[in-house]
Amino acid sequence: MGEKICVSLQLGPDNTLHLSQKDWILGRKDNFLAATARAEEEKLLPLAQEVAGTLSKTHARIRYAAGGIFIEDMHSANGVFLNGLPLRPLHPAPLAPGDRLRLGALQLTVALMPCQE
């Protein structure tokens, strides 16, 4: 059986969210990017107020599926962009290492690595 691969979203060298193999909702919670896996787990990444204000409470979803790891726009107000291209709401797009995501004004880089679980 192959090694489990997980997503890391990098805002900078010291600002990274490591997301285990669950479905994650990404959105705003106060001045944070919140990543929530159902009600069982939440991870927060601090943001400047002007950036946090461009995120919807339920902005995007990261999904793990047999064919890979996907991101989709959850009808956010300011959109989800993958490598500069806007995503259509509720149409998953595959993620690859080095992909650039923009959620509202928030710029993130995608890394895929072995899970830390």
Secondary structure by P-SEA (a helix, b strand, c coil): cccbbbbbbbccccbbbbbcccbbbbbcccccccccccccbbbbbbbcaaaaaacccccbbbbbccccccccccccccccccccccccccbbbbbcccbbbbcccbbbbbbbccccc
